[in-house]
C-alpha cells in the first residue's frame, strides 16, 4: 500500500544564475543560516556557488533592494538586521493598499475578473492538498494580482505591487509555515465571496483579516532571525 505521507516541494526553480543565487541566499538569511551582520564577500560567495562576480553582484544588489542585505561604505555587503518596526509599517501600508483594492474590486469587477480569482484560488487549494508551498506561493501571487486588476486603479495597484516586492522574501518564506497555506486559502474564499456579492465592506474586512494574519507570522519570522526592534 502506497504511503499517504505528502512530500514538501522545494523552492521554485530559478531561470537565471542570478535569480538562483538570490533565492538561495534569501532562504539562508530567512532560515537563520546566515545571521544578521554576516559579511557577504563577493569572491567567497562566488567560489562557494561556483559563480563569477557578476551574478553574485547582481544577486546582492537585488537582496539589498528587498532589505535583506545592506551595503556599508568602504566595507562591502552584509546580512541586514531587519527592524520589527519597519517590517510592521510595511505590512500595515500593504494592508491599506490591498484592503482598498479589494473594496474597489467588489464595486468594479466583472465576470472575467471573478474567473481569474477562482482560477488562482483553485490552484491555491490544489497546492494545499498536495503540500506544495512553492506552488501555493505562485498561485497566491496570481490571486492578489487578479484583485489588483479588478480594482481598476492602476496607480494604486502599482504602489501595492512595489511594496509587495519589498515583502516578497518574507511572504514566500512563511508559505512553509505549518497550517498557514490552508488558513490563507480559507481567507481567500471569504474575499472572493464578498467581491462576487458586490459587498464592498465585506471584501475590505475579509482582506484586512487576511493581511493581519500575515503580519503576525512575518513578525515571528523577523524575531526568529534576530531582527532589531
C-alpha positions in Angstrom: 0.0 0.0 0.0 1.4 3.4 -1.0 2.4 5.8 1.7 0.0 8.7 2.3 2.8 11.0 3.5 2.9 14.2 1.5 6.1 15.4 0.1 7.1 19.0 0.7 8.0 20.7 -2.6 11.3 22.6 -2.8 11.7 26.3 -3.7 10.8 27.3 -7.2 13.4 26.6 -10.0 15.1 29.9 -10.9 15.5 30.9 -14.6 18.9 32.5 -14.3 22.1 32.1 -12.2 21.5 35.4 -10.5 17.9 34.5 -9.6 19.1 31.1 -8.4 21.7 32.6 -6.1 19.3 35.3 -4.9 16.8 32.6 -3.8 19.5 30.5 -2.1 20.9 33.4 -0.2 17.4 34.7 0.6 16.4 31.3 2.1 19.6 31.1 4.1 19.1 34.5 5.6 15.4 33.9 6.5 16.0 30.4 7.9 18.8 31.8 10.1 21.8 30.0 8.4 23.2 33.4 7.5 22.9 35.6 10.6 22.5 39.4 10.7 25.8 41.1 10.4 27.5 38.3 8.4 29.8 39.7 5.7 29.0 38.6 2.1 32.2 38.8 0.3 31.6 38.6 -3.5 34.6 36.4 -4.1 33.8 34.0 -1.3 30.2 33.8 -2.3 31.2 33.2 -5.9 33.6 30.4 -5.0 31.0 28.8 -2.8 28.4 28.6 -5.5 30.7 28.3 -8.5 29.8 31.7 -10.0 31.6 34.7 -11.4 31.4 38.1 -9.6 28.8 39.5 -12.0 25.8 37.3 -11.0 26.9 37.5 -7.4 27.0 41.3 -7.5 23.5 41.3 -9.2 22.1 38.9 -6.6 23.4 41.0 -3.7 22.0 44.1 -5.4 18.6 42.5 -5.6 18.7 41.4 -1.9 19.7 45.0 -1.0 16.6 46.3 -2.7 14.4 43.9 -0.6 16.2 45.0 2.6 17.8 41.6 3.4 21.3 42.8 2.6 23.0 46.2 3.4 26.0 47.8 1.7 28.3 49.6 4.1 30.6 52.3 2.6 34.1 51.0 2.0 33.3 47.7 3.8 31.1 45.7 1.5 27.8 43.8 1.8 26.4 42.4 5.0 23.3 40.5 6.0 21.0 43.2 7.3 19.3 43.2 10.7 15.6 43.7 9.8 13.7 46.1 12.0 10.5 44.8 13.6 9.0 48.3 13.3 10.0 48.8 9.7 8.5 45.4 8.7 5.3 46.2 10.6 5.0 49.5 8.9 5.4 48.0 5.5 2.8 45.3 6.3 0.4 48.0 7.7 0.8 50.0 4.5 0.4 46.9 2.4 -2.9 46.3 4.2 -4.1 49.8 3.4 -3.4 49.2 -0.3 -4.9 45.7 -0.5 -8.0 46.5 1.6 -8.8 49.4 -0.7 -8.2 47.3 -3.9 -10.5 44.6 -2.5 -13.2 47.2 -1.8 -12.8 48.6 -5.3 -12.9 45.1 -6.8 -16.2 44.5 -5.1 -17.5 47.6 -6.9 -15.9 47.3 -10.3 -15.1 43.7 -11.1 -16.7 41.7 -13.8 -17.2 38.0 -14.7 -13.7 37.8 -16.3 -12.2 39.1 -13.0 -14.2 36.6 -11.0 -13.0 33.8 -13.2 -9.4 34.9 -12.7 -9.8 34.9 -9.0 -11.4 31.5 -9.0 -8.7 30.0 -11.2 -6.0 31.3 -8.9 -8.0 30.0 -5.8 -8.3 26.6 -7.4 -4.5 26.4 -7.8 -4.1 27.6 -4.2 -6.4 24.8 -2.9 -4.7 22.2 -5.1 -1.3 23.3 -3.7 -2.7 23.0 -0.1 -4.0 19.4 -0.7 -0.6 18.4 -2.2 1.5 20.2 0.4 3.3 22.2 -2.3 4.3 25.6 -0.7 6.2 26.9 -3.8 3.1 26.2 -5.9 0.9 27.9 -3.3 3.0 31.0 -3.2 2.9 31.3 -7.0 -0.9 30.9 -7.1 -1.2 33.3 -4.2 0.6 36.0 -6.2 -1.8 35.2 -9.1 -4.8 35.6 -6.7 -3.7 39.0 -5.4 -2.8 40.2 -9.0 -6.4 39.3 -10.0 -7.7 41.5 -7.3 -5.4 44.3 -8.2 -6.6 44.1 -11.8 -10.3 44.0 -10.7 -9.9 47.2 -8.7 -9.4 49.2 -11.8 -6.9 51.6 -10.2 -3.6 51.2 -11.9 -1.8 53.7 -9.8 -2.9 52.1 -6.5 -2.1 48.6 -8.0 1.4 49.7 -8.9 2.1 51.0 -5.4 0.8 47.8 -3.9 2.9 45.7 -6.3 6.1 47.7 -5.5 5.6 47.2 -1.7 4.8 43.6 -2.2 8.1 43.1 -3.9 9.8 44.5 -0.8 8.0 42.0 1.4 8.3 39.1 -1.1 11.1 37.2 0.7 9.1 37.1 3.9 5.8 36.2 2.2 7.5 33.4 0.3 9.2 32.0 3.4 6.1 31.9 5.5 4.4 29.8 2.8 6.2 27.0 4.6 4.7 27.8 8.0 2.6 24.8 9.2 -1.1 25.4 8.6 -0.8 28.8 7.0 -1.5 27.7 3.5 -4.8 26.2 4.4 -5.8 29.2 6.6 -4.9 31.6 3.7 -6.9 29.6 1.2 -10.0 29.8 3.5 -9.5 33.6 3.8 -9.2 33.8 0.0 -12.6 32.2 -0.3 -14.2 34.8 2.0 -12.6 37.6 0.0 -13.9 36.1 -3.3 -17.4 35.6 -2.0 -17.6 39.2 -0.8 -16.3 40.6 -4.1 -18.7 38.5 -6.2 -21.5 39.6 -4.0 -20.6 43.2 -4.6 -20.1 43.6 -0.8 -17.5 46.4 -0.5 -17.5 46.4 3.3 -17.2 42.6 3.5 -14.4 42.4 0.9 -12.4 45.1 2.8 -12.9 43.4 6.1 -12.0 40.0 4.7 -8.8 41.4 3.2 -8.0 43.1 6.5 -8.2 39.9 8.4 -6.1 38.1 5.7 -3.3 40.7 5.9 -3.3 40.9 9.7 -2.7 37.2 10.0 0.3 37.5 7.7 1.6 40.4 9.8 1.8 38.2 12.9 3.6 35.4 11.1 6.1 37.7 9.4 6.8 39.4 12.8 7.6 36.0 14.3 9.9 35.2 11.4 11.8 38.5 11.8 12.2 37.8 15.5 13.5 34.3 14.8 16.3 35.6 12.6 17.4 38.2 15.1 15.6 41.3 13.9 16.1 44.6 15.6 13.3 46.4 17.5 
